[in-house]
C-alpha cells in the first residue's frame, strides 16, 4: 500500500459564493472545479445544507417548532 493511499486531504472548492435559493449548484460547482480540476480517485462531497439552501428549504430557528409540528 502506498503512502498516498494511507492519507487524505480535505479542501473547500474556491469560487463558490454564499448559496441562496434558486442558485444552480451544478453550474456553480462545475464552474469552480473547472479552474481547480478533479483528479482520478478524488471524491467530491456536497453538503445537504447547501442543497437545502439552493432549494429554498430553510426554516428559521424561531419557526422550527411550528415547522416540525406541521410535518408530523
Backbone as numpy.savetxt, mean C-alpha at the origin, in Angstrom:
# Nx Ny Nz CAx CAy CAz Cx Cy Cz
23.28 -22.61 0.68 22.42 -21.43 0.68 23.32 -20.20 0.68
23.06 -19.27 -0.21 23.89 -18.08 -0.30 23.52 -17.07 0.78
24.42 -16.11 1.01 24.17 -15.08 2.02 22.95 -14.24 1.65
22.74 -14.02 0.36 21.61 -13.21 -0.08 20.27 -13.84 0.31
20.21 -15.16 0.32 18.94 -15.81 0.66 18.70 -15.90 2.16
19.67 -15.50 2.96 19.50 -15.52 4.40 19.11 -14.16 4.96
18.96 -13.19 4.11 18.63 -11.85 4.59 17.62 -11.20 3.64
17.07 -10.11 4.10 16.18 -9.35 3.24 16.25 -7.88 3.63
15.86 -7.04 2.72 15.84 -5.60 2.96 14.43 -5.09 2.65
14.02 -4.11 3.40 12.69 -3.52 3.22 12.88 -2.04 2.93
12.17 -1.55 1.92 12.22 -0.12 1.64 10.89 0.34 1.07
10.61 1.60 1.31 9.39 2.21 0.76 9.68 2.65 -0.67
8.68 2.51 -1.52 8.82 2.97 -2.89 8.65 4.49 -2.89
9.67 5.19 -3.36 9.61 6.64 -3.37 8.74 7.13 -4.53
8.14 8.29 -4.34 7.34 8.90 -5.40 5.86 8.63 -5.31
5.42 7.99 -4.23 3.99 7.76 -4.05 3.48 8.79 -3.04
2.51 9.61 -3.46 2.00 10.66 -2.57 1.08 10.10 -1.50
0.62 10.95 -0.61 -0.41 10.57 0.36 -1.64 10.12 -0.44
-2.15 8.96 -0.14 -3.25 8.38 -0.90 -4.57 8.98 -0.47
-5.38 9.34 -1.48 -6.71 9.89 -1.25 -7.73 9.09 -2.06
-8.98 9.19 -1.68 -10.05 8.47 -2.35 -10.03 8.76 -3.86
-10.18 7.71 -4.63 -10.26 7.85 -6.08 -8.93 7.73 -6.81
-7.83 7.71 -6.08 -6.53 7.59 -6.74 -6.37 6.19 -7.32
-5.67 6.10 -8.45 -5.41 4.83 -9.13 -4.11 4.25 -8.58
-4.22 3.32 -7.62 -3.04 2.75 -6.99 -2.13 2.04 -7.98
-2.72 1.30 -8.90 -1.91 0.59 -9.89 -1.05 1.55 -10.70
-1.64 2.63 -11.13 -0.90 3.63 -11.89 0.18 4.30 -11.04
-0.17 4.67 -9.83 0.80 5.33 -8.94 1.98 4.41 -8.63
1.68 3.18 -8.28 2.75 2.24 -7.93 3.57 1.89 -9.17
2.90 1.65 -10.28 3.61 1.33 -11.52 4.55 2.44 -11.95
4.08 3.68 -11.88 4.92 4.82 -12.25 6.11 4.97 -11.31
5.87 4.79 -10.02 6.94 4.91 -9.04 7.98 3.80 -9.24
7.53 2.61 -9.56 8.46 1.49 -9.74 9.22 1.58 -11.06
8.68 2.31 -12.02 9.36 2.44 -13.31 10.74 3.07 -13.13
10.86 3.96 -12.15 12.16 4.61 -11.93 13.08 3.80 -11.03
12.52 2.95 -10.17 13.36 2.17 -9.26 13.49 0.73 -9.73
12.42 0.21 -10.30 12.43 -1.14 -10.83 12.36 -2.22 -9.77
11.82 -3.36 -10.20 11.82 -4.56 -9.38 12.80 -5.53 -10.03
13.38 -6.37 -9.22 14.31 -7.37 -9.71 13.72 -8.75 -9.50
14.23 -9.71 -10.25 13.78 -11.09 -10.11 13.89 -11.50 -8.64
12.80 -12.00 -8.09 12.79 -12.44 -6.70 12.30 -11.38 -5.73
12.13 -10.13 -6.19 11.62 -9.08 -5.31 10.15 -9.35 -4.98
9.72 -8.87 -3.85 8.33 -9.00 -3.42 7.79 -7.60 -3.17
6.66 -7.29 -3.75 6.00 -6.00 -3.55 4.85 -6.20 -2.58
4.82 -5.41 -1.52 3.76 -5.49 -0.52 2.98 -4.18 -0.56
1.67 -4.29 -0.67 0.79 -3.12 -0.66 -0.10 -3.26 0.56
-0.10 -2.25 1.42 -0.89 -2.36 2.66 -2.37 -2.20 2.37
-3.17 -2.87 3.18 -4.63 -2.75 3.04 -5.07 -1.32 3.36
-4.29 -0.61 4.15 -4.66 0.75 4.51 -4.69 1.66 3.29
-3.67 1.58 2.42 -3.72 2.48 1.25 -4.77 2.05 0.26
-5.06 0.75 0.20 -6.15 0.29 -0.67 -7.47 0.86 -0.16
-7.70 0.79 1.15 -8.92 1.34 1.74 -9.03 2.83 1.49
-7.92 3.54 1.65 -7.93 4.98 1.43 -8.26 5.30 -0.03
-7.67 4.58 -0.97 -7.94 4.81 -2.39 -9.38 4.50 -2.75
-9.96 3.52 -2.07 -11.36 3.14 -2.31 -12.34 4.02 -1.54
-11.83 4.93 -0.72 -12.71 5.81 0.04 -13.37 5.12 1.22
-12.81 4.01 1.68 -13.39 3.26 2.80 -12.71 3.66 4.10
-12.90 4.90 4.48 -12.29 5.45 5.69 -13.40 5.79 6.68
-13.23 5.38 7.92 -14.17 5.73 8.98 -13.38 6.52 10.02
-13.82 7.72 10.29 -13.14 8.54 11.30 -13.37 7.92 12.69
-12.40 8.10 13.55 -12.43 7.49 14.88 -13.71 7.82 15.64
-14.19 9.03 15.49 -15.41 9.43 16.20 -16.63 8.64 15.73
-16.60 8.14 14.49 -17.75 7.43 13.91 -17.58 5.91 13.95
-16.49 5.41 14.51 -16.15 3.99 14.47 -17.22 3.11 15.11
-17.64 3.45 16.31 -18.63 2.62 17.02 -19.92 2.52 16.22
-20.38 3.63 15.66 -21.62 3.61 14.88 -21.45 2.78 13.62
-20.29 2.88 12.97 -20.03 2.10 11.76 -20.04 0.60 12.07
-19.47 0.21 13.19 -19.47 -1.21 13.59 -20.90 -1.67 13.87
-21.67 -0.85 14.56 -23.06 -1.19 14.86 -23.87 -1.33 13.58
-23.65 -0.44 12.62 -24.38 -0.48 11.35 -24.07 -1.75 10.55
-22.84 -2.27 10.69 -22.44 -3.45 9.91 -22.83 -4.76 10.57
-23.19 -4.74 11.86 -23.51 -6.00 12.55 -24.99 -6.19 12.73
